[in-house]
Amino acid sequence: MQDDFQSIYKQAVECYNAGQWQGAVFWSERCLSIESDNADVLHLRGITALALDDAKDAQRWVLKAIERSPNPVFLNTLSVIQTHLGAFARAAESARTALGIATQGHPDIDRSILLYNLGRALQLDLRFAEAAAIYRDVIDLNPGHVEAHNNLGVSLRSLGQLDAAVEQLHHALAIQPANPVAHGNLGHALLASGRYRDAWPHFEHRWATFLDERGDSKINPPNLPMPQWKGESTRADRDRLLILHEHGLGDTLHFCRYIPMAMERFSQVGFAGPEPLRRLLSRAFGSTSSKFVYLDATRVDLRQWDMYSPLLSLPMAFDTDADSIPAAVPYLHAEPRAAQRWSKRLAGLQDSARPRIGLAWAGGGLLPGVDARRSMPVDKIDALISWPHALWISLQKPVSDAKKLQRRQRVHIVDWMNEIDDFADTAALVASLDLVICVDTSIAHLAGAMGKRVWLLNRHQGCWRWMRDREDTPWYPSMRIFNQKTCGDWEGVLARVLAELERDAWRS
């Protein structure tokens, strides 16, 4: 019987190693029918479930294995599974337990693997200083660990240590020059440092940095059967450029400023973008020129175009540095009659003589890890909307119940967003306001692009475009930035905003 068990177990392992997941399940369960409490088989069944993208089932099997044998390898697997499930604190605890057991009696275990998974759990739990210390331990044990260098660079960037971050990311690329994730992260670090010309070539790998909890790419770069335009000379009377929307509406509002520049270089410019921006951008760039056309991103005839460019690659194509940012505003405008309708409606409200302040407190959910940091919990806005000297106007389109106004808050803020269908509508409402206060989301870019006074409530060590510890930005002359001094410190940010409101600073 033991010979049969070993033979079946060997078959299960071979299937797993060959990526034959269903075969691994079959033979593992045959093993368990003989020895139901065999820890190695239970662990194998768990990692097979993880390979099949069933992390909850994987955790169940691996916990059974650990009950029978608290092996550091099993605990390391549990840490990986818990990271996959978003239970980052528990993942760190499991990794620490694995390290403790390995130190006591398992000298053959590669501690760098256990440390790396501990660092990753800490990093995803936004405990960047702890993660950085662990990644340094990994590098001490294994100087060629490219992922540790890369993640150390990202952690240091999140701590605001930009020069050190750049250094580590260069180390990663020295080990593995073609690593797209390290290139993309280096691009972000250089941009946050204001080193734009150095950054743009690395920023071309930005898609590789949008990773899920398993480290897999969520967004792929475009792959079109035509050359990408990177700033080469063009035949302005003949060549046609197709510009591609990327992932964020805010990014499009930010970088569409380059479209008029492209129109000077090409006979026609098409923008393949999302429907919510069609009316706003068509009016901005197509109402006075036949060169611009707004395209349905799902129905582009590639035969009509000679070259293409992702929208966020245009700064590189135009050789943008910190001193040559195209910052002339406004470059987006509200339709005058629509803006007038909102203005009249606001004028009819009680307290209409008070300053009209628009408010947006949350972003979308495209990148959950980023959104959790940039979005302000809705209950925090009480500190603002209870300030009695303003007419507060919601600019928030909630994407989840957690981001909706609470019933008690509705008496303090005018919310007409259910009447807003797209960004042309939003622009018309924004045009009627005196000030916009918002977190780092598309509303900030819209208000800035319209030349509207906007106060940005910025997360700690936020997006590269706001650089570090600045209260202004060369991208939007009308923007003022209120930075968190520590991660999650919305109270401190709002206290400074309220102090400025009390001083009537919004009028200046």
N, C-alpha and C positions, 0 to 999 in steps of 0.2 A: 504493500500500500504506500509506503514512504517513497519507493521508487516512482510509483505513479504520480505522487504529489510533486516530486521534484521535476519530473518530466513536464507535467502540466504547467507548473510555475515557470519553468524555462520558456515554454511556449508563450505564456502570457507576457513575459518580459520581452521576448523577441518581437511580438506584435506591437508592444508599446514603443520600443525603440525604432520600429519601422513606420510608426505613425498609423498603424492599423488599429484604430481606437476600438472599434466594435469587436475585433478579435481579442484585444486585450481584456475587454469587459467579459467576453464569453469565457476565456480561460481563467481569469481571476475568480469568477464566480464558481467555476468548476473546482478550483482550489479551495474556496471557502466552504464548499459542500463537504470537503474532506476535513479541513481544519478551519473552523469558523472563527477562531480567535488568533489566527496567525497574523502578527503585526506587520510583517513585510507585505503580505498579500493585501491587507487592509489599506496600507499606504499606497500600494500600486493601484488599487481600485480608486483611491482618492485622486491621485495625480492623473489617472485616466479620465475621471469625471471632470477635472479641471480642463484637460485638453479638449473635452467635449463642450466646454463653456457652461458647465453647470457647477458654479462655485459653491452653492449651498450644499449640493450633494457631496462635492469634494470635501468640504469641511466636515460633514457628518462622518465620512469614512476615515479621514485622518485623525479626528478626535478619538475614534474607536482604537486606531492604531496606537495613539499616545497613551490611552488608558492601559494598554497592555505592555507598552514599552516606551518610556519617556526618552526616546532617542533624539539627539539634537537634529538629525536629518529630518525627522518627522516634524519637529517643532519649527524648523526652518520652512518646511512646506506649508505648515499651518499659517506662518507669518505671511507667506506669499498669497495664500488664499484669502486671508483676512484683508490684505491690501487690496486685492481684487474686489472684495465686497465693500470697500470703503471704510472698514473698521480699522483705521490707521493706528489708534492708540493701542488696541488689542494686538495688532500686528507687531508693533514695537515691543510690547511686553513678551510676546511669544519668541521673538528674535533674541531678546535679552536672556530669556530662560534657556534657549538653545545654546547661547554663548557660555552661560554659567556651567551647564552640564558638560559642554565640550572641553572647557578649561579643566574641569575636575578629573575627567577620565577618558577623554577621546582625543589623544594627540594626533590621530590620523585625519581628523576633520579639518578641512580648509576653512580657517576662521575668517578669511577675507570674504567668503561667500555669505556667511552669517552676518558679518558686519555690514556688508553692502545692503542686504535686505533690511537690516535695522535702520541704516541711514535713509533708505528710500521711504520706509514707513514714517520716519520722523519728518522728512522733507514734505511728504504729502499731507502730514498733519500740521504743516506750517510752522514746525519747530526747527527753523532754519539754522540757528546757531548750534543746536545739538547735532543736527544732521551733518553740518560742515565738519564738526570735530570727529564724527564717526567716519566720514569719507576720508579724512586725513589718515585715520588709523588703517583704513583699507589700503591706501596708497603706500603707507609705510611697509605693509606686508607684501603688496603687489604693485610696484611702481608703474607697471604697464597696464593697469586696470583702467581702460579708456572710459568706461561708464562712470567710474568713481570720479575721475577728473572732470568729466562733463557735468555730473550732478553737483560736484563741489562748486564748479563755476556758477551753476544756476542758483545754488543756495547762497553763495557770496553775493551774487547780483541781487537776490531778494533781501539781503541784509544791507544793501547800499554800498558794498565794498566793490566798486566797479573795476578798479584797476586790478585787484586780486582776482576777480572773476574772469577778466580778459586773459590774465596770465594762465589760469587753470584751463581755460578753453583752448588756448594755444597749445598747452601740453597735450590735451586730448587729440588735437589735430596732428601734432608731431608724431603721436603713436599711430593714429589711423587717419591719414590725410583726407580720405574720401568720406568720412563720417558725416552724413547730412545733418544729424541732430546737433552735433557739436558746432557745425557751421552755422546753423540757424540760431542756436543760443548765443554764439559769438556775435552774430549780427545784432541781436537784441541788446546785448551788453554794450556794444560799441555805440549803438544808437542812443541808449540811455546816457552815455558819456558825452553825447554831442559830436562824436567822431563819424559824421555821416558818410563821407566819401570812403573811409575804410570799411564802413559797415555794409553798404548796399550789396556788394558781391556776396557776402555771407548771408545777407537777408534774403537772397534768392532761394535759400533752402528753408524758408520759414515754415513751409508746410510740414516738414519733418518734426517740428517742435509741438505740433498739435497732437498730443498722444493721449490714449485712454489709460485706464489704471493698470493695464498690462504692459504698457510701453509700446503699444502698436499705434501706427499712424491712423488718425481719424479722417484726415483730409489729404487728398492726393493733388499734386501739381497738375496743371493742364498739359496735355500732350496732343498738340494740334499738328496737322500735316502742312505746316507753313512755318517760316522762320519767325522767331521772336525778335521784335524790334528792341534794340538796346542802345539807341541813340545814334545809329549810323545815318549818314546822309541819305536823303530821300528825294524822290521826284514829286514835288509838292503838287504838280498838276495831274499826277497819274496814280501815285501809290495810295492805297486804302488801308487804314489801320483798324483792326478789331480789338477793342479793349474789353477785358473780362472782369466782371465783378468777382470778388473773392468770397470772404465768409461773413464779414460784419457789415451791417448797414452804416454804423458809425464810421468804419474805415472808408466806405464809399463816399460819405459826406465829407470826410476829411480830405481824401485824395482826388476827388473829382475836380479840384482846382487845377489839375494838370490837363484837363480835357481841352480848354481853349488853347493851351500851348501846343498840344498835339494837332489841333485843327490848323495851326500855322504851318505844320510840317507835312500835312497829308491832304489829298484832295477830298477825302471823306473819312470820317471817324464814326465808327459804330460802337455803342456801349451795350453789351449784353448783360442786363441787370435785372434785379427783382422788381416785381410789379409795384410795391409800395413807394418806389422812388421814381416811377416813370413820369408822372405829371410834373413833379418838381424839377427834375433834371432836363426834361424836354423843354420846359419853359426857360430854364437858365441858359441852355446851350443851343437849342434848336429854334427858338422863336425869332432869332435875328440872323441865322445862317442856315443854309441848306446843306452845309458840310456835315452836320451832326444828325445821327439817327439813333433812336433808342430802340433796342432789339429785345425781343422775347428770348431770354437766355436758353430756353428749351427748344427753340426753333430757329437756329442760326444756319444760314446757307453759307458754308465756309468758302464756296467757290467765288463769292463776291468780294473776298478780302485777300490782300497780298501779304500782310504781316499781322501779328497779334502781339499784345502785351497784357499781362495781368496788371490790374490797376495799380497795385502797390509796387510794381516794378518801374513805374514811370519816374519816380524820383531819381533812380539810378540812371535811367535813360537820359534825363535832363541834367545829370551831374550835379545834383543838389547837395550843397553843404550848408552849414549852419548860417552862413551869411547870404545865401541865395534862395532861401525858402520863399516860394511865391505866396505872400501873405496879404495881398491886396483884397480887402473885403469892403462891401459884401460881394460874394460871387454866387450866392443863392438868394432868391427873392420870393416873397409871398405875392400872390396874385392880389392886386390892390383892392378889388371889389370884395373879395373874400375876407381880406384883413379888415376892411371897413365894417363888414357885417359883424364880425366878432367884437370889434371896438364898440359899436353901438350897443351890442348885447351886454358887454361889460359895463358900459356907462349907465345902463338901466338898473344895475344891481345896487342894493343898499351898500353904503360905504364906498361907492365907486370913486370917490376922490382920493382914496388911499392909494399908495403905490401898488401896482399890479405885479405880483411876483409869481412866476411859474415855478413849479416844483416837480422834480422827478427823482425818485429815491432808489430805483432798482434797474438793473440791466436785464437782458434776456438770458436764456439758459444754454446758449450754444456751447460754451466752455464752462461746465459747472464749477470747476475748481476756481477759476478766475471770478466767476459771477458771485460765488460765496464771499469773496473778499471785497469786491467793488460795490455790491448792493448793500444798502442800509436797511436793517430790519424796520418794517413799517411803523412799529410803535415808537421808534426814535424820532420820527418827524413831529411828534407832539411838542417837542421843544421849540420847533419853528412855528407851527401853525397856531400855537397858543399865544404867539406874539401878536398883540391886538392892533398894530398900526399898519397892517398890510391887508390887501385883498389877495388871498392865496388861491392860486389856480393850479389844478392838477394837470400835469403833462405826462402822466404815467399810464401806459397801456399794460396792465398786469398780465403776466404770462402764467401765473399760478395763484391759487387762493392766498398763499402766504404773503403775496405782494399787494394784495388788494387793501384799500382803505377799510379800516374797522368802522363799525357803525357809529361809535362815539366821535370819530374824527370827521365825519361827513358834515357836521354843522360848522366846521371851521375852514373848509376848503371847497371851492367850487369845482365840480368834476363833470365836465362835458365830454370826456374822452370816448364815451360810447357813440358819439356823433362824428368821431374822427376816423376816416377811412384810410388815409395814406399820409405821406409826409408833406404833400402840398397843403392838405388841411391843417396839419400840425404847424407848418410854417405860417399860415394865415393867423392862427391863434397866437403864436409866439410874437408875430409882428405887432400885436396889440399890447404887449407887456412892457413893463419898465425894466425888469430884471428876471433872469432865469437862474435858479439855484438847483443844481443836479449833481448826481454821482457821474462817474465816468461811463457814459452811455451815449447812444446816438443823439439824444437831445442836446448834449453838450456841444457836439459837432455842428448840429443844425443851427443852434443859437450863435455859435462862433462864426460860422460861415455867413450868417446873415448880418454880422456886425452888431449883434445884440449884446448888451452887457450880460455876462454870464459868470457865475461863481461856481467853480468845480470843487465838489467835495471828493477829494482824492484819497484812495486807499494808501496805506503805508507801502512805500517802494512800489509804486504802481507802474502803469504802462510806460514803455520807453519814450513815447512822444512827449511826456510831461517832464522828462529828464529827472533830476533829483534835487529836492529841496528848493525848487523855484516857486515863486508866487506868480510868475507870468510865463508866457510861452510865445515864441516867435511865430507859431502857427496861427494863433488867434489874438490879435492885438487887444480885443475887448474882453479877454478872459482873465480872471483872477483865480488863483489856485489856493485852496485851503487843504494842506496836507495833514494826514494823520501822522502823529509823532511816534506812535507805536501801533502795531497791528490791531485792528479792530476798535481803535479809539475814536468812535464817532462822537462821543460826548465832548471830547476836547475840541474837535473840529466845529461842532455846532455851537459851542460856547464862544468861539472866536467869531463865527458868523453872526451870532446874536449881538455881540459887542459892536460889530461893524454896522449892523442895522440900527442899533441905538444911536450911533454917531451919524446916522443918515449918510453913511459912506456910499450907498448905492446911487446917490444923486450926483456924485462927483464924476 
